[in-house]
């Protein structure tokens, strides 16, 4: 057990300010997940088209992560944070003209720009947190900071439930429980579409204004610079060193699969719920439950890392995620939905633990290592799109056909199972490597 201080008093204020950013991008992530289902109904899209929300959202991470690292390498962590907040605000505010023009591509573009900002923030904040103290406590410190991410995510889901999904007229049902929107005339649909897109855009515009306030606070507060940690690093040699390290390369690959699994489980939870007769607004309650167990798992995992090696704990949690995901696939009704919610407990420590393991011992190369780990978030763009294609096999519904004896919505969760197997293998590799070194 490490006796090193987790966060010293000297860096407490910067730690608090940067940790607040974790909640800020958590809010953006989870107000967006229910939008896949919302856009599908309002704009009458198929599952693949609707999944492009996640492709645009997480594709922005992939595009901007390395440029963000280059920017931070040339300037400073503080300027990287400010650039991230500026792009975040711009993308959120672009929802206003997107709602006016009522073009799906405009909404996707706004999300794409918004995640340019999130890529800057994650590329900057994660290694900054790791650098705020002893390397022996770095993974625990990042897990602690990351516990505020699901808190922001809970806020995003609550806003989505009460101010977006609950107000969408396109989701209204008749007395027999059948959707009304698809039966309306062209003019009636146009009126509802205009109203619903305004409902969707308003929270994003307000979010943009909040982000501007954060920008001003960070701009005015004096953030101490760590000359050693923020020293410029030669790019090509740093990348060569990183990719000659098997632990780092494995971490990047594993992170891509993990993020893909997380976004699939959180995005298609709503479709799973709908397939058993639960409407979108009510399904958000299960999304909130998933985040609550995720938060409990994150706190518990941070505590357990004091006593259990990170590789071993990662392996155990991956095994738990595989079991609960299989239960979700082969169970029917609420039991399957409860199992899908439970997957979040085991996902809780994966992102920061993989991140911390991969960057451990990388020194100043960590700022570029961070960018590749953020680029790995592209798994959240690609894997949900594949899952959307699986759901379209029998039609635009979620139970149009059966595969291996289960509806296609259930079968589609074999994709997260494969992802968690990769996470488990990486955890086992780190566990054996650490055991051998000791």
TORZADREN-16460 format. One record per atom (N, C-alpha, C): x, y, z negated; residue in one letter. Coordinates in steps of 0.02 Angstrom, whole numbers, plus 50000, padded with zeros to 5 digits. Atoms other than C-alpha are relative to their C-alpha. Layout:
XYZa ...
//
This chain:
500434994050000x 500005000050000x 500445006250000x 499604993949995x 500705016950050x 499815004949945x 500114995050052x 500925029949913x 500065007150028x 499924993449971x 501215044350034x 499345003849999x 500604995849999x 500005058950026x 499664999750068x 500365000449937x 498635057750156x 500015006850035x 499974993249973x 498515076750181x 500285004549945x 499704995650051x 499645088950089x 499635006749999x 500344993550007x 499015105750026x 500255005150052x 499724995249952x 500165114850149x 499625000050066x 500355000549936x 499165108650298x 499254998949991x 500715001550013x 497445107250216x 499545004250044x 500434995749959x 496685122350306x 500004998050073x 500025002349931x 497265117250481x 499664993250007x 500325006649997x 496705099450442x 499245000750000x 500734998950003x 494955105650397x 499745002950065x 500224996849938x 494825116750551x 500014995250059x 499955004749944x 495435103450672x 499514994249991x 500485005450013x 494375090050588x 499295002150019x 500674997449980x 492835101150618x 499884999050074x 500075001049928x 493175099150804x 499764993050017x 500225006949988x 492905080350790x 499244999649998x 500744999850004x 491105083850737x 499725003550061x 500254996049945x 490925096450878x 499954995950065x 500055004149939x 491345084151017x 499574993849989x 500465005450015x 490385070350928x 499285002050016x 500664997349985x 488845081350944x 499874999650075x 500085000049927x 489125083051132x 499924992950027x 500055006949977x 489385064351154x 499304997149991x 500625003550016x 487775059151070x 499375003850014x 500594996849972x 486615072451130x 499934998050073x 499995001949929x 487125066151303x 499774992850012x 500195007049989x 486855047351280x 499264998950017x 500715001049982x 484935048451278x 499815003450065x 500164996549938x 485015059651433x 499984995450060x 500035004849945x 485295044351543x 499274998150012x 500715001949995x 483515038751506x 499565006050018x 500414994049988x 482825056651508x 500035002150073x 499934998149929x 483535061051680x 499674994950046x 500315005249958x 482935044351749x 499265001350009x 500724999049996x 481135048651707x 499835006750032x 500174993349974x 481125067351744x 500135000550075x 499804999449929x 482025065851912x 499854993750040x 500205006249967x 481355048351953x 500594996650035x 499405003249975x 483045039951972x 499994992649985x 499925007050019x 483545021751973x 500544999549946x 499545000750056x 484675014551838x 500715002050018x 499324998249978x 486275016651939x 500075007650003x 499964992749994x 485895034951979x 500005003349931x 500034997250067x 485455038551798x 500664999049963x 499375001450034x 487085030551740x 500565004850021x 499494995249978x 488035043951838x 500105005649949x 499904995350056x 487755055051685x 500634998249962x 499415002250037x 489055044551595x 500625000150044x 499434999649954x 490165043851750x 500285007150002x 499784993050000x 490215062851756x 500295002049933x 499794998050067x 490385064651568x 500704997349984x 499365003050019x 491815052451541x 500525000550056x 499534998749946x 492575055351712x 500385006549989x 499674993650016x 492965073051652x 500594998949954x 499445001750045x 494055065651515x 500604997650042x 499465002949960x 495055055651643x 500355005350042x 499724994949956x 495285070651757x 500455004949963x 499674994350033x 495865083251627x 500494998149945x 499585001850057x 496805073151494x 500745001550011x 499284998849987x 498535073851575x 500145007450009x 499894992849997x 498385092251627x 499975003349932x 500044997250068x 497875095851447x 500654998949963x 499365001550033x 499455087351383x 500565004550027x 499504995649970x 500515097351505x 499925007149974x 500154993250026x 499665113351446x 500255000649929x 499794999850070x 499975109251263x 500764999749995x 499275000550000x 501775104451301x 500335006750016x 499724993549980x 502075121451382x 499855005449949x 500214994750046x 501125131851255x 499994997549928x 500045002150069x 500495125751086x 499354996349987x 500625003350019x 499185115450996x 499425005049996x 500544995150008x 498195131150955x 499735002250067x 500254997949934x 498115136951136x 499644994350036x 500355005749972x 497625119451187x 499294999549973x 500675000050031x 496165120151065x 499575005650029x 500384994349974x 495645137351128x 499784998750073x 500195001649931x 495675131551310x 499454994850001x 500525005150003x 494645116351263x 499335002949981x 500634996950021x 493335126851174x 499715004450056x 500244995849945x 493235138951322x 499664995950055x 500295004349949x 492915124851447x 499374996649975x 500595003050032x 491695116451327x 499415004850004x 500534994949998x 490685132551314x 499755001250071x 500194998849930x 490715135351502x 499554994550027x 500405005649976x 490065117951541x 499305000049969x 500654999950033x 488675119451412x 499555005550028x 500404994349974x 488115136551477x 499784998950072x 500205001549931x 488055129751656x 499354996150004x 500645003450000x 486525119751604x 499435004950016x 500534995149986x 485515135951619x 499875000650075x 500144999849928x 485765138351808x 499814993250028x 500175006749975x 485655119351831x 499254998849993x 500735000850010x 483885119651758x 499615004250049x 500354995649952x 483405134151872x 499994996850070x 499965002949933x 484005125252031x 499714992950003x 500305006750004x 483345108251972x 500354994850043x 499605004849961x 484755098952058x 500394995549952x 499665004950043x 485405083051975x 500765000950004x 499284999249990x 487135086052049x 500275005949960x 499794994150039x 487205102951960x 500074998249927x 499955002450069x 486865094651792x 500624995749991x 499415004250004x 488215081851828x 500635004350001x 499424995449997x 489425095951872x 500105003549934x 499954996650065x 489025105051710x 500294995449947x 499735004950047x 489365089251610x 500744998750014x 499305001149979x 490985086651708x 500455005549973x 499614994350025x 491615104151662x 500024999949924x 500045000350073x 491025102151482x 500524995149973x 499535005050025x 492085086451463x 500735001750017x 499334997349993x 493605095651533x 500225002849932x 499864997150066x 493485105051368x 500104994749947x 499935005350049x 493235089251267x 500674996350008x 499355003249988x 494775081551350x 500565004149969x 499504995650031x 495805096651296x 499994999249924x 500065000450073x 495135095351118x 500264993349974x 499785006550025x 495425076651100x 500754999050011x 499285000849986x 497145077151182x 500415004049950x 499654995750048x 497635090951061x 499894997849928x 500175001050070x 496735086550900x 500264993449972x 499795006550027x 497155068050885x 500744999749981x 499295000250021x 499065069450890x 500165005249947x 499894994950051x 498955085350785x 499854997249931x 500185003250063x 498065075650648x 500534994849980x 499485005050014x 499345061550662x 500635003349973x 499384996550018x 500745074450642x 499965003649933x 500094996150061x 500015082250484x 500184996149937x 499785003750059x 500985071350363x 500434994150019x 499575005849991x 501925055150344x 499734995350054x 500215004849949x 501895042650486x 499694993849968x 500275005950036x 501515029150356x 499255000649988x 500724998950012x 499795036950327x 499645002850061x 500284996749940x 499495043050506x 499354996750023x 500615003449976x 498215029650557x 499435001149951x 500534998650049x 497255031950393x 499765007250006x 500184992949995x 497295050850415x 499555001250061x 500414999349940x 496595049450592x 499314996949989x 500655003150016x 495235037550531x 499585004749957x 500374995350042x 494775050450398x 499725005750042x 500244994649957x 494665064550525x 499444997750046x 500505002749953x 493685053350643x 499334998549966x 500645001250033x 492365050250509x 499525005950011x 500444994249987x 491715067750549x 499724999950070x 500265000649932x 491455062850730x 499294997250000x 500695002450002x 489915052050693x 499525004649963x 500444995150032x 489255065850580x 499735004950052x 500214995649946x 489225077450729x 499554996350048x 500415004149955x 488525063150834x 499304999349973x 500675000450030x 487085061250712x 499605006450014x 500334993749985x 486695079650735x 499775000250072x 500185000249930x 486705077150923x 499394995750013x 500585004449991x 485485062650912x 499365002949972x 500594997050031x 484315071850795x 499725005650045x 500224994749954x 484265086850913x 499684996850062x 500285003449941x 483985074951061x 499304997449986x 500645002950017x 482555066550970x 499455005249992x 500524995350019x 481615081650904x 499905005850049x 500054994149957x 482005095251030x 500034998450075x 499985001949929x 482225085451193x 499514994450014x 500425005849983x 481475067951202x 499295000849975x 500674999250027x 480005072451091x 499585005250036x 500364994649966x 479565087251202x 499924998850075x 500035001349928x 479705079051375x 499304997650020x 500665001949975x 478025078551463x 500034994050047x 499935005649953x 478695065951590x 500004993349964x 500005006150040x 478745053251448x 499314998449971x 500685001050028x 476875054751408x 499694993650028x 500355006149981x 475805039051413x 499255001149996x 500734999550004x 473945036651443x 499764995849941x 500305003550058x 472755028451318x 500174992650000x 499825007149996x 473285011151381x 500754998849993x 499285000750008x 475125014751355x 500405000050064x 499654999849936x 475555016951539x 500265007150015x 499724993349984x 476675031251604x 499535003950045x 500444995749961x 475685045951673x 500375003450057x 499614995849954x 477055055351764x 500014997450072x 499945002949933x 477235043251910x 499345000250039x 500655000149966x 475365044451949x 499775007150020x 500224993149988x 475295063551962x 500125002250072x 499904997149933x 475185074152119x 500695003450003x 499354996949989x 476745082352192x 500065006649962x 499984993550034x 476295099552122x 500014999249924x 500025001250072x 475895092751949x 500684997649975x 499335002450017x 477555083551947x 500505005749999x 499534994449996x 478485099351999x 499945004549939x 500104995950059x 477715109051855x 500314996849938x 499725003650057x 478195095651728x 500764999750005x 499285000449990x 479925093851804x 500335006649979x 499734993450018x 480235112551784x 500025000949924x 500044999450072x 479665112151603x 500494995449965x 499575004950033x 480635096451557x 500745001650009x 499294998349990x 482275102151635x 500205006149958x 499874994450045x 482125118251536x 500094997549928x 499945003150067x 481875107751378x 500684996849992x 499345003350002x 483445097751420x 500575005049995x 499454995249995x 484515113051458x 500085004549938x 499974995150055x 484075124051308x 500484998149944x 499525001750053x 485025114251173x 500735000650022x 499314999449975x 486575113851284x 500225007350002x 499834992849999x 486505132751308x 500145002549930x 499894998150070x 486335135251120x 500664997249974x 499365003150020x 487785123151095x 500585004150027x 499484995849971x 488825133851213x 500135006249959x 499934994050042x 488505149051104x 500354998349934x 499675002250062x 489025139350947x 500744998950013x 499305001349983x 490625133951033x 500395006650008x 499684993549994x 491015152151074x 500175002849931x 499864997850068x 490895156050888x 500614996349973x 499415003950020x 492125141850853x 500635002850032x 499434997149963x 493275149250986x 500265006249964x 499804993750032x 493275166150899x 500324998749932x 499715001650066x 493605158450727x 500714997450007x 499335002949990x 495085148150789x 500485005450026x 499584994749972x 495735163350886x 500265004649945x 499834995150052x 495735174450731x 500384997049942x 499655003250056x 496385161750605x 500724998450020x 499305001549986x 498265160050594x 500134992649988x 499865007250004x 498685141850631x 500754999050001x 499285001050003x 500435136750577x 500244995450056x 499725004249947x 501535129450713x 500554995749971x 499485004750020x 502615114250684x 500504999750058x 499534999449944x 504135118250792x 500274993350022x 499735006649982x 504775100450782x 499504995950040x 500525004049967x 503125092250830x 499775003250065x 500254996749940x 502695105450960x 500565001850049x 499454998749954x 504405105751043x 499844997250069x 500125002349932x 504355104251232x 500374993550013x 499725006549984x 504685086951299x 500034999350076x 499955001349928x 505325082151472x 499484994850019x 500605004049986x 503795074651554x 500174993050025x 499875006549968x 504485060651665x 500354995249953x 499685004650048x 505705053351536x 499524997749945x 500485001750053x 504325053951404x 499514994650024x 500485004949973x 503105044451516x 500344993350011x 499635006249991x 504445031651559x 500104996349934x 499925003150066x 504795028751375x 499354996849976x 500655002450023x 502955026851338x 499814993550035x 500225005849963x 502625014251476x 500494994250000x 499555005650012x 504125003751428x 499854996849932x 500205002450066x 503275000951259x 499364996050006x 500585004449991x 502104985951263x 499425001749953x 500524998250048x 501174991651107x 499595005950025x 500354994149973x 500745008351190x 499584998150060x 500375002049939x 500265000851359x 499394995949983x 500575004050022x 499184987951274x 499465004149967x 500484995550033x 498375001751171x 499585003850050x 500374996249948x 497905011751327x 499484995550033x 500465004749968x 497134996451411x 499424998249953x 500515001950049x 496224991351253x 499525005749987x 500434994350013x 495575008851224x 499485000950055x 500474999449944x 494785009051398x 499434995149992x 500525005050009x 493854992951362x 499575001649939x 500404998350059x 493344998551188x 499505005650014x 500454994349987x 492625015251245x 499444997850046x 500525002649957x 491705006251384x 499474996249961x 500475003850041x 490924994551256x 499585004649957x 500374995350043x 490455008851139x 499465003650038x 500484996049962x 489605019051273x 499444995650027x 500535004549978x 488675003951341x 499514998549943x 500435001750057x 488024999151168x 499575005949979x 500384994150023x 487495016951127x 499545002850054x 500424997449946x 486805021651298x 499404995450013x 500535004649981x 485805005951336x 499614997249941x 500435001550058x 485135004151160x 499295002550014x 500664997149986x 483705015251222x 499624995750050x 500335004349951x 483345004051371x 499814993349968x 500155006250036x 483434988651259x 499365000949958x 500594998550041x 482174996751142x 499375000650043x 500574999149955x 481045001551286x 499754993350027x 500195006549973x 481074983651351x 499584995949951x 500435003550049x 480234977951189x 499445004549975x 500594995950013x 478934991851191x 500105006049954x 499874994250042x 479775005951093x 500155006050044x 499914994149958x 479655023351169x 500665003549983x 499354996750006x 481185034551192x 500095003849935x 499944995950061x 480835046351048x 500094995649939x 499945004650057x 480595031950926x 500664996250001x 499375003749993x 482135023050995x 500585003949972x 499464996050028x 483205037650937x 500124998249927x 499925002150070x 482875031650759x 500504994349994x 499525005649999x 483845015850804x 500695002550018x 499364996949985x 485215026550880x 500295003349938x 499774996950062x 485305036250716x 500244994649951x 499805005550044x 485365019750620x 500684997250020x 499355002449975x 486805014050731x 500565004549978x 499484995350021x 487775029850691x 500114999849925x 499925000450073x 487435028050505x 500424993949981x 499595005950016x 488135010350501x 500715000850028x 499354998449972x 489555016450612x 500405004249949x 499674995650049x 489945030050483x 500204996049938x 499835004250058x 489865017450340x 500614995650015x 499435004249979x 491045006050436x 500645004050003x 499404995849995x 492235020550468x 500295001649932x 499764998650067x 492335025250284x 500294993749968x 499765006250029x 492515007150230x 500654997950033x 499405001849964x 493805003850365x 500605004249980x 499464995650022x 494835019050313x 500264997849932x 499805002550066x 494845012150135x 500394993450007x 499695006649993x 495294994450190x 500695000450031x 499344999349969x 496765000650294x 500565001349949x 499504999250053x 497635004550129x 500284993249980x 499825006650025x 497714985850095x 500094994850055x 499985004949945x 497524976950263x 500345003250060x 499654997549940x 498644978950415x 499505002050054x 500464997449949x 497854988750558x 499854994850054x 500125005149949x 498074974550684x 499524994649975x 500435005250028x 497264961750570x 499295002449992x 500684997350010x 495784973050527x 499665001050067x 500284999149933x 495544977250711x 499764993350028x 500185006749976x 495504958650753x 499364997649967x 500595002250037x 494224954850617x 499385003850023x 500574996049979x 493084969250668x 499804998350072x 500165002049931x 493194963950852x 499604993550000x 500365006450005x 492624946450804x 499285001249977x 500674998350022x 491144953950710x 499585003150055x 500364996749944x 490684964650861x 499784994850052x 500175005249952x 490714949350975x 499404996049976x 500555004050028x 489564939450860x 499345003750002x 500634996250001x 488274953350839x 499765001550071x 500194998849931x 488304956951026x 499684993850031x 500295006349976x 487964938551065x 499304999049971x 500665000450030x 486514939050943x 499515004650035x 500424995349962x 485844954251036x 499794997150067x 500155002849935x 485934944651200x 499484994349996x 500405006150002x 485104928451146x 499415000349953x 500594999150042x 483804935451025x 499495004250037x 500534996149970x 482154942951072x 499705004849949x 500354995450043x 481214957851003x 500455003949953x 499654995750047x 481744967550849x 500654996949973x 499385003150025x 483044954750793x 500585001850046x 499484998249952x 484034958050952x 500195007349994x 499874992950006x 483854976850928x 500395001449936x 499634999250062x 484434975650747x 500734997750009x 499315002449987x 485944965650806x 500395005250040x 499674994849960x 486334979150935x 500195006049956x 499844994750047x 486254992250798x 500614998049957x 499475002450044x 487414981550690x 500694999950034x 499364999949964x 488754981150826x 500405006349981x 499684993650014x 489114999250780x 500444999849937x 499595000750061x 489764994250608x 500704997550018x 499355002949982x 491144983950688x 500395004250051x 499654995549954x 491534996950821x 500335005849963x 499844993950036x 491825010050686x 500745001849998x 499284998350009x 493705008750661x 500404999450064x 499615002049941x 494185003750838x 500365005850033x 499684994649963x 494515020350924x 500605002949963x 499424997050033x 495615028750792x 500554994949982x 499505005050018x 496475012450744x 500434998250061x 499625001349938x 496955008250924x 500445006050016x 499644993749987x 497475026450945x 500625000549956x 499454999450048x 498545026450788x 500544994950012x 499515005349987x 499375009750828x 500425001750062x 499654998749937x 499795014951006x 500505005749995x 499564994250005x 500585031550955x 500504999549943x 499545000850056x 501485025150800x 500724999450025x 499295000249982x 503355028650817x 500175003350066x 499874997049935x 503185038450980x 500315007049995x 499694993550009x 503835054850905x 499675005450042x 500264994549959x 503665070051019x 499674997650064x 500335002849941x 503125058551161x 499254999149988x 500705001350017x 501465056951068x 499515004650036x 500474995449966x 500725072351154x 499824997450070x 500165003049935x 500865063451322x 499664993249991x 500355006350016x 500395046751245x 499275001349986x 500694998150015x 498845055351180x 499595001050063x 500374998549938x 498365060951355x 499794993650035x 500185006349967x 498425043151423x 499474996249961x 500525003250041x 497385036851277x 499335003550009x 500624996449984x 496115050551314x 499764998350070x 500195002149932x 496165046051499x 499654993249999x 500305006750006x 495715028351443x 499255000449985x 500724999150013x 494025035551394x 499604999250064x 500345001249936x 493625033451580x 499634993349998x 500395006250008x 493065016151524x 499275001449985x 500694997950015x 491525025251460x 499635002550061x 500324998049938x 491205031051638x 499864994050044x 500065005649953x 491475014751731x 499554994449975x 500365005850025x 490755001351618x 499235001049998x 500734999049999x 489005009151593x 499725000050071x 500235000149931x 488895011251782x 499924992850023x 500065007149984x 489224992551802x 499384997049966x 500585002550035x 487894989151671x 499365002350034x 500584997549963x 486675000251766x 499884995950063x 500075004149939x 487014989851923x 499714993249982x 500295006350022x 486634973951826x 499255000849988x 500714998850015x 484984981551769x 499585000950063x 500364998949937x 484524985551950x 499934993650041x 500025006249961x 484704967352005x 499294998050018x 500695002149986x 482844963651988x 499535005850016x 500424994149990x 482194981452011x 500205005449952x 499824994350042x 482184997951919x 499814999149927x 500185001450069x 481434990251762x 500564996549963x 499495003150041x 482354981451622x 499884992549988x 500175007150009x 481474964551621x 499694997250064x 500285002149935x 481154961951808x 500184992850016x 499785006849985x 482104945551811x 500374997349940x 499615003150054x 483014933251699x 500664997350028x 499345002649982x 484854928351705x 500234995849941x 499815004750053x 485444913151606x 499454999549946x 500575001050045x 483704912451529x 499815006149959x 500174993950038x 483684930351461x 499875005750049x 500124994349956x 483034946851534x 500655003550018x 499374997049978x 484324956851631x 500275005249951x 499754995250050x 484404970151494x 500414996449947x 499625004050049x 484964956651371x 500654997550030x 499415002849967x 486154948651495x 500555005350010x 499524994749985x 486974965451532x 500495001349943x 499564998850057x 487724965651357x 500574994949995x 499395004049995x 488944952051408x 500605004450017x 499454995549984x 489974966651473x 500345002749937x 499674998150062x 490274973651297x 500364994149966x 499675005950030x 490684955851238x 500704999250029x 499345000649968x 492094954951366x 500485005449976x 499594994550024x 492714971851308x 500264998749929x 499805001350069x 492744966651125x 500514994249996x 499505005349997x 493724950951171x 500695003150012x 499374996649987x 495084962451241x 500255003449936x 499824996650063x 495064972551078x 500274994949950x 499785005350046x 495224956450977x 500694997450017x 499345002449978x 496704950551081x 500555005049981x 499504994950018x 497604967151054x 500125000149925x 499925000250073x 497264966450867x 500424994149979x 499615006050016x 497964948750861x 500735001050018x 499314998649979x 499514954250958x 500365004549950x 499694995550048x 499854968550837x 500104996549933x 499955003750062x 499514957250687x 500614995450001x 499445004649995x 500764944250747x 500665003850005x 499394996049992x 502044957550797x 500225002949933x 499844997050066x 501934966150627x 500244994649951x 499825005550045x 502024949450535x 500714997750015x 499335002249979x 503574944750635x 500535004949978x 499524994850018x 504424961450601x 500125000349925x 499934999950073x 504094960050414x 500354993649975x 
//
